[in-house]
Amino acid sequence: MMQRHRRRHKLMGEINVVPYIDVMLVLLVIFMITAPLLKEAVKVQLPQTQATTVSNPDQDTLVVTVDRAGHYYLDNRPITPQKLGFKIAAILRLRPKTPVLVRGDRHVAYGKVVQVMALLQAAGAPSVGLLTEPRPRS
């Protein structure tokens, strides 16, 4: 008669951390690559006013920027006036209540900001807001 030998496996009281280290290193590389991209923005000097702050964190907002040289940007990406109108119209067809804001450099010609506002109105923007900086309190 054959006897069965039972081997008792020794329980391991250690956690294998190698997979966690791999995941951590991948996340580190991803954050190292994306962090500089998040800081890039179009540099504009906004006019200063005493206007109150308006924010609606529940909605996505489209931001059109006009820099000092009169170039247009949509959410910090350069864009031509023709493409801007088409892109805004397409976005507003999908999300008609999306707020549209204009960031105009304080040194840009007033006519450039008005042209952007007219372009946004023609694209179907129900209303257009202007972004400003609060005045420093003295």
C-alpha positions in Angstrom: 0.0 0.0 0.0 1.3 3.4 -1.0 1.4 6.1 1.4 0.7 9.6 0.4 3.2 12.1 1.5 1.8 15.4 2.2 4.1 18.3 1.8 3.3 21.2 3.8 4.0 24.4 1.9 5.6 27.0 4.0 3.4 30.1 4.1 5.2 33.1 2.8 4.9 36.1 5.1 6.3 38.6 2.6 4.6 40.7 0.0 6.1 40.6 -3.5 6.7 44.3 -4.2 8.3 44.0 -7.6 5.0 44.5 -9.6 4.3 47.6 -7.5 7.7 49.0 -8.2 7.1 48.5 -11.9 3.8 50.3 -11.8 5.4 53.1 -9.8 8.2 53.6 -12.3 5.8 53.7 -15.3 3.7 56.3 -13.5 6.8 58.3 -12.7 7.9 58.3 -16.3 4.3 59.4 -17.4 4.3 62.2 -14.9 7.8 63.4 -15.9 6.7 63.6 -19.5 3.3 65.3 -19.0 4.2 67.7 -16.2 6.1 70.2 -18.5 3.2 70.1 -21.0 0.7 71.2 -18.3 2.7 74.3 -17.6 2.7 75.5 -21.2 0.3 78.2 -21.9 0.0 81.3 -24.0 1.5 84.3 -22.2 -0.9 87.2 -22.2 -1.1 90.2 -19.9 -4.8 90.5 -19.1 -6.4 93.8 -18.3 -7.0 94.4 -14.6 -10.5 95.2 -13.3 -12.6 95.1 -10.2 -14.9 92.5 -11.7 -16.1 89.6 -9.5 -14.9 86.1 -10.1 -17.3 83.8 -12.0 -16.7 80.1 -12.0 -18.7 77.1 -12.9 -16.7 73.9 -12.2 -19.4 71.7 -13.5 -19.0 72.8 -17.1 -16.2 72.6 -19.6 -15.2 76.0 -20.9 -13.7 77.0 -24.2 -11.0 79.7 -23.9 -10.0 81.6 -27.0 -6.8 83.7 -26.5 -5.5 86.6 -28.5 -1.8 87.2 -27.8 0.1 90.5 -28.1 0.9 89.8 -31.7 -2.7 89.2 -32.6 -2.4 85.4 -33.0 -5.4 83.2 -32.0 -5.3 80.1 -29.7 -8.0 77.7 -28.7 -7.3 76.2 -25.3 -3.6 77.2 -25.6 -3.2 75.6 -29.1 -2.5 77.9 -32.1 -5.3 78.1 -34.6 -6.2 80.2 -37.7 -9.4 82.3 -37.7 -11.1 80.1 -40.2 -10.4 76.9 -38.3 -11.4 78.6 -35.1 -14.9 79.3 -36.4 -15.4 75.7 -37.7 -14.0 74.2 -34.5 -16.2 76.3 -32.2 -19.3 75.7 -34.3 -18.6 71.9 -34.2 -18.1 71.9 -30.4 -21.2 74.0 -29.9 -23.3 71.7 -32.0 -22.3 68.8 -29.7 -22.5 70.9 -26.5 -24.6 73.9 -27.1 -24.4 75.3 -23.6 -20.6 75.4 -23.4 -19.4 78.8 -22.1 -16.9 80.6 -24.4 -14.4 83.0 -22.9 -11.9 85.3 -24.6 -8.5 86.2 -23.1 -7.2 89.2 -24.9 -3.7 90.6 -24.1 -4.0 94.2 -22.8 -1.6 95.4 -25.5 -3.5 93.8 -28.5 -5.5 96.1 -30.7 -9.1 96.3 -29.6 -10.3 95.4 -33.1 -8.6 91.9 -32.8 -10.6 91.0 -29.7 -13.8 92.3 -31.4 -13.0 90.2 -34.5 -12.7 87.1 -32.3 -16.0 87.9 -30.6 -17.8 88.3 -33.9 -16.3 85.1 -35.1 -17.5 83.3 -32.0 -21.0 84.8 -32.4 -21.1 83.7 -36.0 -20.1 80.2 -34.9 -23.1 80.0 -32.6 -21.8 81.0 -29.2 -24.8 82.1 -27.2 -22.6 84.4 -25.1 -19.0 85.3 -24.8 -17.2 86.3 -21.6 -14.0 88.3 -21.3 -11.3 87.2 -18.9 -9.5 89.8 -16.8 -7.1 89.8 -13.9 -8.2 91.2 -10.5 -6.6 94.5 -9.5 -4.0 94.1 -6.7 -5.4 95.4 -3.5 -3.6 98.2 -1.9 
